[in-house]
Amino acid sequence: MTIENRTDLLRITSREPSVSTKTRDKAAIASDSFNNLLIDYINNSKITPSNQLVNLPLDKKQIDILINIVQIKMHRQLLAVFLKNEAEIDSLSSNFKHNLSDTDFLNRQKASNNCQEVPKNNDYFKEGKLEAIVHKAAEKFSVDSKLISSVIRAESDFNNKATSAKGAMGLMQLMPETAKDLGVKNAYDPEENIMGGTRYLKMLLNRYENNVNLALAAYNWGMGNLEKNPDNLPEETSKYISRINRYLTDYKKSA
């Protein structure tokens, strides 16, 4: 091999890596960046105690928490889209402006049981007061009063003190973060709960072009879940929709 040939060979071997090599390098860098970002997020979000910093791989509990936090934030982003188009945006609580913190998520069930004051009397269930609230909400948000009553019946069976295992509260079973976004200060107060729940139901009806079944699916399963997996409704959600449609039929027959 001549000196010229050796020089040419050196030039070739000193060039940038091949496309496949660069692609692999970029993928590795991206993977490392994502892993570092994930670790930083977990260590800074109080998912674990500050003296127990985590490293990958995550354990099952940490993965479950992250999944739930992502689902909650997806739900709130979708809810925000509607609230920005609502005339009553100024009536929202300041909590709307902030993301749900991981600490709030971890303490959700305790908060739903302890931070809300349950009404001491049940006067709302006397003299048709509950029915009056339903009709008031129906008129204000242009939602069928029979649908509102059917949702209440399916969610809490008209028990304004109901709290689910997941932390949903009151007659229309509002989750703490949804109640805050809707400006509901006391989710166990029948009027606040029904007005907030009906407003949310109206948003869903608008989003799904008045398709009641889709709105109910989103109410029960969450907008984020529904729009990510529209063809894979959980059995629980399918039964929920069927139950409410059955209640609707009953109310229409008795009208």
N, C-alpha and C positions, 0 to 999 in steps of 0.2 A: 504494500500500500504506500502510495506516494505521500509526501508531506501535504500536498494540496488536498488529497482525499481525506487524510486524517483530520485536517482542519475543517473540511466540510462536515465530517461525521460529528466533530465536537459541536459545531453550530447546530446541527439537527438535534442532538441529545440535550442541548442546553435550552431548547425552546420550552414554551409553556406546556404543561401536561395536556394530554389528550382530552377531548370533550367528555368521554366517559369517566376519566379520572377526576376532572373538575366537577362533574355532576355528583360523583360520590363524595368528594370533599365538601361540596355545598350542603349535601344532605346530612353529612355528619355534623357540620357546623350548626345547621338548623336544628338538628336533634338535640345537640348539646345546649343550644340557646333556649330551646323550649324547656328542656329539663331544668336548667338553671332558673328560668322564669317561674316554673311551677314550684320549685323548692322555695324560692324567694317569696312567692305568694303565700304559700302555706305557713312559712315561718313568720311572716309579717301580719297574718290575718287572724292570729290567736286561735287557730284551729287546734293547735297543741300548745301546752305550757311553754313559756319563753325559755325555760331551762331544759327543754327537751326538743331541740331543733331536729328536723327530720331530714332524711336523705332518701333518694330513690333506691329501690322501688318502694312505693307507698303500701301501707297495709290496707286491708279491706275497709276498715272503719274510715280511714282518711279518704279513700276513693269514694265511698258512699256519701260522705259529707260534701266533697267537691261536686259530685253529680247533683246533689240536692241544691247546693248554692247556685250552680249554673242554671238549673231549672227555674229557681225562684227569680233570678235576675232576668232570664228570658221572659218570664211571665210579666215582670214589672216593666220591661222595655216595651212589650206589646201593649200593656195597659196605658203606658205613658203616651203612646201614639194617639189613643182615643181621648185621653184627658186633655191633651193639647188642643183638640178640636171642640172641646166642650165649652159652652158659654159660661159654665160655673167654675172655670178653672181657678178663679181667685178665691173660691171658697175652700180649696183644698188645704190640708194641713201642711206645715213646713216640711213634714217628713217625706212628702212627695219628691222634694228636691234632692234627697240623699239616697244612695244605694242602701239596700238592706245589708247590714253588717253581719259578718259571720258570727259574732257574739250573739246578736239578736236571734239568728237562726238556731244556734245551739241551745238557747234558753227559751225557745218559742213556746213550748208546752207550759213551762212554769209561768211565763209572762201572761199567757192567755187565761190562766186560772187565777192569777193573783193581782194583776195590774188593773183589771176591770172590776167595777163595783156592780154587783147584781142588784137590780131593783128589789126593794124589800116587800113590795106589794104586787099583786097580780091584777090590779084594776083594769089593765088593758084587755083582760079576757072577760070583763063584765060589760053588759049593756052594749055589746057590739062594737066596742072601741077598736079591737084588733081588725075587724072587718072594715071599719072606717079608715084605718091607716092604710090597709091594702088598697082601697079604692082611691085614696089620696095619692098614693104612689103610682097607681095605674094611670090616673089622669095626668099627673105631672110628667111622667116619662113615656106615655103612650104605649103601655104594655098591658096586655090582657090581664085583668084582675084574677081570672081563673088560673092563668099560668103562674102568677105570683103565689097564689094560695097552694097550687100543686107543688111548687118548689119548696115552699115552707113545710108542707106536709111530708114531703120526701126527705128533706134535710133534717128536720128537728121534731116532726110530729107536733108542731105548735108549742114546743117547750122553749121558752125564751131563755132558760138557764142552761140549755144544752151546750156541752163542750166535748168535741170529738177527741179521739186519741191523738190525732195530729195537731190539735190546737184550734180547730175551727170553732167559731163562737156564735151563739144565739140562734134566732129563728131561721135565718137564711145561711147559717154556718159560714161566716166570713173568716178567712184566715187573718191573723194579726196584721201582716204587711199589706194585704188588700184593704182591710178596714182603714188603716192609716192613710193609704193613698186616696181613698174615697172620702176622707175627712170625717170618718166615724170615730168619735171619741169614746163612746161606750157601746160596744157591740152587743151587750146584753140588754140594752134599752130597746124595746120593741120598735118604737118609731124610728130611731136612728138606724137600727139594723135593717128594717124593711126598706126604708128610703135608700140606704146605701146599696143593699143587695139588688133592689130593682134597677137602680141606676147602672150597676154593673151588668145586670142581665140585658138591659137596653143596649149597652155598648156591644155586647156579644151578638145580639140580634142584628144590629147595624153592620157589624163586621161580616157576618155570614148571610147577609142579604135576606134577613127574616126567616132563615132556615132554622126552625125551632130545635130540631134534633141536633144540629151542629152547635147551636148556642148552648144547649144543655150539656153536650159532650165537653165543651170548653169550660163550662161552669164547674163540672164535676172533676174533670181530668186536668184542666189547665190549657190555656191557649197554646203555650209552647209545645206541650206534649202532643196536642191534637194536630198542629200544623207540621210537626216533625214526623209524625206517624199516623196520617189520616186514615189509613186502611187497617190499622191494628188497634182498634179500641179494646181496652181491657173488658173482660166479662162483667166486672162490677159496673163500669160505665154504661155498657149496653143494657144491663138490668135497670140501672138508674133511669135511663131514657124511657124504657118501656113502662116503668112504674109511674113516672110523671104523666105520660100519655094516657095511662089508664085512669089516673086521678082526673085529668082534664076531661075525659069522656064522662066520668061520674058527675063532675060539676055541671057539665053542659046538659046532661039528662035531668038534673035536679033543678035547673034554672027555670 
